């Protein structure tokens, strides 16, 4: 970041090494990632503009390839870096729920589902399929929709659960609005899925709604 006209000990990279990443602002973290600005635009100025333009780090990190690459100074190479960084973060979050591992705690499940569903700009309905000892068989994203909904077909859910030889399942979907509060449609769908799966002796343990920084459990709310 040689285009940053700051004393060395005030530059983001040096501050991170000295004081830790958690002490840096969003713009400073982004500046380290970008490394350099463009002609006449220092990297910190560029980082601040990007955060303003995309409405924060979440907006920048979840932007489509077209939206990302339209910004001067960005391009396919930096887009690939962003996607790789996000996938590495997801895999770190996934580690408590590897295939064959038992569910350790509701918080592990929440963190896993947040890492998988929390950044989508459209709604995704997923299932975490488990054996009779609540060990993970498979995580599957079953249906994708729009910014405000996804069509879910119980028949297809039952078929997938039987194919995976699941004894239980935890459902989850995201609310791209960021508000995790379950809707009446979410509650009704959960009851329909629970009834359909009970016919083949598969238990529905929970349905979690993922927002921005919050995951609400229908089971904990007594809505199942």
C-alpha positions in Angstrom: 0.0 0.0 0.0 2.7 2.4 -1.0 0.1 5.0 -2.2 -1.1 5.6 1.3 0.7 8.9 2.5 0.6 7.9 6.2 3.4 7.3 8.7 4.4 3.7 8.5 3.0 2.8 12.0 -0.4 4.3 11.1 -0.9 2.2 8.0 -3.6 -0.5 8.2 -1.3 -3.4 7.6 1.2 -2.3 10.2 -1.6 -1.5 12.7 -3.0 -5.0 12.1 0.3 -6.7 12.8 0.8 -4.5 15.9 -2.7 -4.4 17.4 -4.7 -7.2 15.8 -7.3 -7.3 12.9 -10.2 -6.6 15.3 -8.9 -3.1 15.9 -9.2 -2.1 12.3 -12.2 -0.4 10.6 -14.0 -2.0 7.7 -12.3 0.4 5.3 -8.9 -0.4 6.7 -9.5 -4.2 6.4 -10.6 -3.6 2.8 -7.6 -1.5 2.1 -5.3 -4.3 3.1 -7.2 -6.7 0.8 -7.1 -4.3 -2.2 -3.4 -3.5 -1.6 -3.3 -0.5 -4.0 -5.6 2.2 -5.2 -5.9 3.6 -8.7 -4.2 6.6 -10.4 -4.8 9.6 -8.2 -6.9 7.7 -5.7 -5.1 6.3 -2.6 -6.2 2.9 -1.4 -7.9 4.1 1.8 -9.9 6.6 -0.2 -10.9 3.8 -2.6 -11.8 1.5 0.2 -14.1 4.1 1.8 -15.8 4.9 -1.5 -16.4 1.2 -2.1 -18.0 0.6 1.3 -20.2 3.7 0.7 -21.2 2.6 -2.8 -22.1 -1.0 -1.8 -23.6 -0.1 1.6 -21.0 -1.8 3.7 -18.7 -4.9 3.5 -21.7 -7.3 3.2 -22.9 -5.5 0.1 -19.5 -5.5 -1.4 -18.7 -9.1 -0.6 -22.0 -10.4 -1.9 -22.2 -8.3 -5.1 -22.6 -10.1 -8.4 -19.6 -10.5 -10.6 -21.0 -7.9 -13.0 -21.7 -5.4 -10.2 -18.3 -5.9 -8.7 -16.3 -5.7 -12.0 -18.1 -2.5 -13.1 -16.3 -0.5 -10.4 -13.1 1.2 -11.6 -10.1 -0.5 -10.0 -11.8 -3.8 -9.5 -12.0 -6.7 -11.9 -12.2 -10.5 -12.3 -8.9 -11.1 -10.4 -10.1 -9.2 -7.3 -13.6 -10.8 -7.6 -12.0 -14.2 -7.6 -10.0 -13.2 -4.5 -13.2 -12.1 -2.7 -15.0 -15.4 -3.5 -12.0 -17.4 -2.4 -11.8 -15.5 0.9 -15.5 -16.1 1.5 -15.3 -19.8 0.7 -12.4 -20.2 3.1 -14.4 -18.5 5.8 -17.4 -20.8 5.2 -15.2 -23.9 5.4 -13.7 -22.7 8.7 -17.3 -22.2 10.0 -18.3 -25.6 8.6 -15.7 -27.6 10.6 -17.9 -28.3 13.6 -20.5 -30.0 11.2 -18.4 -32.2 9.0 -20.1 -35.3 7.5 -20.3 -38.1 10.1 -20.0 -35.7 13.1 -22.8 -35.5 15.7 -24.4 -32.1 16.3 -22.6 -30.7 19.3 -24.7 -27.7 20.1 -27.4 -25.4 18.7 -24.8 -22.6 18.4 -22.6 -24.8 16.1 -25.7 -25.3 13.9 -26.5 -21.6 13.9 -22.9 -20.7 13.0 -22.9 -23.2 10.2 -26.2 -22.1 8.7 -25.2 -18.4 9.0 -22.0 -19.1 7.1 -23.9 -21.0 4.4 -27.0 -18.9 4.0 -26.3 -15.5 5.5 -24.8 -13.8 2.5 -27.2 -14.9 -0.3 -29.1 -12.0 -2.0 -32.0 -14.3 -2.7 -33.9 -16.8 -0.6 -32.5 -20.3 -0.3 -34.2 -23.2 1.5 -31.9 -25.9 2.8 -31.9 -29.1 4.8 -29.4 -30.6 7.2 -30.0 -34.3 7.0 -29.1 -36.5 10.0 -28.9 -40.1 11.0 -30.6 -41.6 14.1 -27.7 -40.5 16.3 -28.0 -36.9 15.0 -24.8 -37.2 13.0 -24.5 -35.2 9.8 -25.3 -37.1 6.6 -25.5 -34.2 4.3 -26.2 -30.5 4.0 -28.3 -29.7 0.9 -29.6 -26.5 -0.6 -32.9 -27.7 -1.9 -34.7 -24.7 -3.4 -33.7 -21.2 -4.6 -36.0 -18.3 -5.1 -36.1 -14.6 -5.3 -35.4 -11.8 -2.9 -38.7 -12.4 -1.0 -39.5 -16.1 -1.3 -38.7 -19.6 -2.6 -41.1 -22.3 -3.7 -40.7 -25.4 -1.5 -42.2 -28.8 -2.6 -42.7 -31.3 0.2 -42.7 -34.2 -2.1 -39.2 -33.3 -3.3 -38.1 -32.9 0.3 -39.4 -36.3 1.3 -37.7 -37.9 -1.8 -34.3 -36.3 -0.8 -34.6 -37.4 2.8 -35.3 -41.0 1.8 -32.5 -40.9 -0.7 -30.1 -39.8 2.0 -31.5 -42.4 4.4 -32.1 -39.6 7.0 -33.7 -40.3 10.3 -34.1 -36.6 11.1 -33.7 -33.2 9.5 -33.2 -29.6 10.4 -34.6 -27.1 7.9 -33.3 -23.6 7.3 -33.8 -20.7 5.0 -32.6 -17.1 4.8 -34.4 -13.8 4.7 -32.4 -11.6 2.4 -34.0 -8.6 4.1 -31.9 -9.4 7.1 -34.9 -9.7 9.4 -35.0 -13.3 10.8 -38.5 -13.1 12.2 -40.5 -16.1 10.9 -43.5 -15.4 8.8 -46.9 -17.2 9.0 -46.0 -18.9 5.7 -42.7 -20.2 7.3 -44.7 -21.7 10.2 -47.3 -23.2 7.9 -44.7 -24.7 5.6 -42.8 -26.3 8.6 -46.0 -28.0 9.8 -46.7 -29.3 6.3 -43.1 -30.7 6.0 -43.3 -32.2 9.5 -46.6 -34.0 8.6 -45.2 -35.3 5.2 -42.0 -36.6 6.7 -43.7 -38.2 9.7 -45.4 -40.6 7.2 -42.0 -42.1 6.5 -40.8 -41.9 10.1 -38.4 -39.0 9.6 -38.4 -36.4 12.4 -38.2 -32.6 11.8 -36.1 -31.3 14.7 -36.2 -27.6 13.8 -36.6 -24.9 11.2 -34.2 -22.0 11.5 -34.6 -18.6 9.8 -31.3 -16.9 9.1 -31.1 -13.1 9.0 -28.2 -10.7 9.3 -26.5 -11.6 12.5 -29.5 -13.5 13.9 -30.9 -17.0 13.6 -34.4 -17.7 14.9 -35.4 -21.3 15.8 -39.0 -22.2 15.3 -38.6 -25.1 17.7 -37.4 -22.8 20.5 -40.3 -20.5 19.8 -42.8 -23.4 20.1 -44.0 -22.9 16.6 -43.7 -26.5 15.4 
